Amino acid sequence: MLDASKIRAISLDLDDTLWPVWPTIARAEIQMQDFLRPLAPVTAAMMADPLQRAQLRDAVVTAQAASAHDMSALRLGMIDMALQRCGEPTALAHQAFAVFYAARQQVDLYADSAQALQRLAGRFPLLALTNGNADVHLVGIGHWFVGSVGAHTVGLPKPHKAIFDAAASALQCSHEQVLHVGDDARLDVLAALDAGMQSVWVNRQGANWEHERTPHLAVPNLDVLCHALGV
């Protein structure tokens, strides 16, 4: 059971917790392809093919294993490799990535997210804790957060304990004083439990919990979380 009396701060996952991520990525892919099409048409066609895109991703992860956790480096590497393979100007890679990255920040918040963030931030310091490359300030919600910790800055992604250690340190709290909120059972809930934090599973899809250990609280949306915390 959730013990609200211990909570001094909250860390929040971003993608699929505050907004649906795949529609955002899909739009960003299209805008990047539209940028490339008149300048590097063969590359644009390659990047538009899901199978070839997956193969590029796997190749970049293999070639750049040390930075596979960095979504920006991974995306840039995919674009650069595609341009190389297609014999088109690799100088376009950074421009194409900039188009993708800008579009990636154009998210559609879930209906409950903005009001819930306002309510939660009125009581607790909020920290973004993400494996992705969304920037809360570029997204437009940065004013509710005291900071952000990402896999690209820590050097390890969730579920590694190091990223939760970095979150607790950034919040200047002990692990047991931090409540972590996220949608992913393994990367968010179980990893937070392993790190000694309380955890909330945001289960927007009504999925079944399939693990022996359980979250301190499961909620269908952030409004329910706010009510549970009395904010």
GITA-V591029 format. One record per residue. RES is the residue in one small letter. OMEGA is omega in radians with two decimals (NA if undefined). Layout:
res->[RES & RES]
omega->[OMEGA & OMEGA]
This chain:
res->[m & l & d & a & s & k & i & r & a & i & s & l & d & l & d & d & t & l & w & p & v & w & p & t & i & a & r & a & e & i & q & m & q & d & f & l & r & p & l & a & p & v & t & a & a & m & m & a & d & p & l & q & r & a & q & l & r & d & a & v & v & t & a & q & a & a & s & a & h & d & m & s & a & l & r & l & g & m & i & d & m & a & l & q & r & c & g & e & p & t & a & l & a & h & q & a & f & a & v & f & y & a & a & r & q & q & v & d & l & y & a & d & s & a & q & a & l & q & r & l & a & g & r & f & p & l & l & a & l & t & n & g & n & a & d & v & h & l & v & g & i & g & h & w & f & v & g & s & v & g & a & h & t & v & g & l & p & k & p & h & k & a & i & f & d & a & a & a & s & a & l & q & c & s & h & e & q & v & l & h & v & g & d & d & a & r & l & d & v & l & a & a & l & d & a & g & m & q & s & v & w & v & n & r & q & g & a & n & w & e & h & e & r & t & p & h & l & a & v & p & n & l & d & v & l & c & h & a & l & g & v]
omega->[3.13 & 3.06 & -3.07 & -3.09 & -3.12 & -2.98 & 3.08 & -3.12 & -3.11 & 2.96 & -3.04 & 2.89 & -3.10 & -3.07 & 3.14 & 2.97 & 3.12 & 3.11 & 3.05 & -2.98 & -2.96 & 3.01 & 3.11 & -3.14 & -3.14 & 3.11 & 3.14 & 3.08 & -3.10 & -3.14 & 3.10 & 3.12 & 3.11 & 3.09 & -3.05 & -2.94 & 3.14 & -3.06 & -3.11 & -2.99 & -3.13 & 3.08 & 3.12 & 3.13 & 3.11 & -3.10 & 3.12 & -3.12 & -3.07 & -3.13 & 3.13 & 3.11 & 3.12 & 3.11 & 3.07 & 3.14 & -3.14 & -3.12 & 3.14 & 3.10 & 3.12 & -3.08 & -3.06 & -3.03 & -3.09 & -3.12 & -3.10 & 3.13 & -3.06 & -3.04 & 3.11 & 3.12 & 3.13 & -3.13 & 3.11 & 3.12 & 3.10 & -3.13 & -3.12 & -3.14 & 3.12 & 3.11 & 3.11 & -3.09 & -3.11 & 3.13 & -3.13 & -2.95 & 3.12 & 3.09 & 3.13 & -3.00 & -3.08 & 3.11 & 3.13 & 3.10 & 3.14 & 3.09 & 3.13 & -3.05 & 3.12 & -3.14 & -3.13 & 3.14 & -3.10 & -3.04 & 3.02 & -3.11 & 2.94 & -3.02 & -3.08 & -2.91 & -3.03 & -3.12 & 3.14 & 3.11 & 3.11 & -3.13 & -3.12 & -3.12 & 3.08 & -3.12 & -3.01 & 2.91 & 3.14 & 3.12 & 3.04 & -3.12 & -2.92 & 2.96 & -3.07 & -3.10 & 2.98 & 3.12 & -3.05 & 3.14 & 3.09 & 3.09 & 3.11 & -3.14 & -3.05 & -3.10 & 3.09 & -3.06 & 3.06 & -3.14 & -3.11 & 3.06 & -3.11 & 3.11 & -3.10 & 3.12 & -3.13 & -3.10 & 3.10 & -3.14 & 2.87 & 0.32 & -3.11 & -3.10 & -3.06 & -3.10 & 3.06 & 3.03 & 3.13 & 3.12 & 3.13 & 3.13 & 3.14 & -3.13 & -3.12 & 3.14 & 2.92 & -3.10 & -3.08 & 3.10 & -3.09 & 3.00 & 3.09 & -3.06 & 3.13 & -3.05 & -3.00 & -3.07 & -3.07 & -3.02 & -3.10 & -2.97 & -3.08 & 3.13 & 3.10 & 3.08 & 3.12 & -3.12 & 3.13 & 3.12 & 2.89 & -3.07 & 3.08 & 3.08 & 3.06 & -3.02 & -3.06 & -3.05 & -3.12 & -3.14 & 3.06 & 3.06 & -2.99 & -3.10 & -3.10 & 3.08 & -3.04 & 3.06 & 3.06 & 3.13 & 3.01 & -3.09 & 3.09 & 3.13 & -3.07 & 3.08 & 3.11 & 3.08 & 3.13 & 3.13 & -3.13 & -3.13 & 3.11 & 3.14 & NA]
